[in-house]
Amino acid sequence: MSSFVIEGGHKLHGEITPQGAKNEVLQILCATLLTSEEVTVHNIPNILDVNNLIQLISDMGVKVSKLSADTYSFKADNVNLSYLESEEFLQRCSKLRGSVMLVGPLLSRFGKAMISKPGGDKIGRRRLDTHFIGVQKLGASFDYDADRGVYTLSAEKLKGTYMLLDEASVTGTANIVMAAVLAEGVTTIYNAACEPYLQQLCKMLNRMGAKISGIASNLLTIEGVRELKGCTHTVLPDMIEVGSFIAMAAMTRSEITIKNVSYENLGIIPDSFRRLGIKVEQRGDDIYVPQQEHYEIESFIDGSIMTIADAPWPGLTPDLLSVMLVVATQAKGSVLIHQKMFESRLFFVDKLIDMGAQIILCDPHRAVVIGHDHNFSLRGGNMTSPDIRAGIALLIAALGAEGTSRIHNIEQIDRGYQNIEQRLTALGARITRI
């Protein structure tokens, strides 16, 4: 198990470019199964979860070619359907959360799908009901073997229908959209997720010949087509990395420029950091974060304590609450961080408390942070990364702390962040992988 050794207290300076968005890429890779023609994808990040899914679809029989450092082509003209029922395939799916989005394309194009209960971060229950109820409404039969943890779905032909999703699940919506594009008739999805990454998937599918309308809204209409063709697609920059870099600048009182952020797709992320008192300047398609010795948390108009909470898009993505909580430890003022969508993501705060942060964990969903206003720094600590987002939050805390910190189980961080220690070292950070 690898670790990071971080010498805190060093200022960062320079420019950094976010990687391609992991949460978009996982959808896009699954969508390449919908056509026998070649699909070329640019700006693919070199991270563990993405590489594992690329290897998985390659082993399924998809022809994968690496054209450059971040560009691949995929051609699913000879998928090995028997492999999809093997124990090897099922075991590998169980270790990769994104594998659940193989269900929609496999059902839609081949009429059957088998998948094991997927793994991923330990951040509380992430149920799959939306995925499976959605494809059942399209006509798929469904069976779950609880002893093996295996889902089996089949359908001679999916047929379009109306559905109201019980939750605006991003991966659930993506799965249903990919199933519906080749279904007979019209599918209407209400309470659909409308995150930029879901919008990207729909736009790509339309370039492949799908007929999807209502993109960027929570009401999608999909007119089924007989087949899809190939296309070229470019992945958006990762909004979670953008937010993480803003947080690093604030915690280390540094000046950095974040390049090519696709600002129009960041939603309320910049304004959410501004609510914590952090100066965030848009310069073209870049973000400039000036050096700040102090930043003060806003209050609501009536003077009550600020609450930062996650919500489905266009609300604040839950993936950034961990880093915003860390930033708040050095702000002036207090804030309530309310993690509504996952129940175990705030449990890492005990490690911040050990570092000297003043945090009250109210329950699995809420934490009150009393900021230090940089009057005294966090202390370096010895920590273990429980999941991707908590891992990067602890890394940010360590960068701003006095002394040396160790973060173990950094494979969790590698799952979501590409060569992070090298990229931050180029900005002046002191990070060693051991």
Secondary structure by P-SEA (a helix, b strand, c coil): cbbbbbbcccccbbbbbbcccaaaaaaaaaacccccbbbbbccccccaaaaaaaaaaaaaccccccccccbbbbbcccccccccccaaaaaaaaaccccccaaaaaaacccccccccccccccccccaaaaaaaaaaabbbbbbcccccbbbbbbcbbbbbbbbbccccaaaaaaaaaaacccccbbbbccccccaaaaaaaaaaaaaccccccccccbbbbbcccccccbbbbbcccaaaaaaaaaaaaaacbbbbbcccccccccaaaaaaaaabbbbbbcccbbbbccccbbbbbbcccccbbbbbccccccccccaaaaaaaaaccccbbbbbbbcccccccccaaaaaaaccccccccccbbbbbcccccccccbbbbbbccaaaaaaaaaaaaacccbbbbccaaaaaacccaaaaaaaaaccccccc
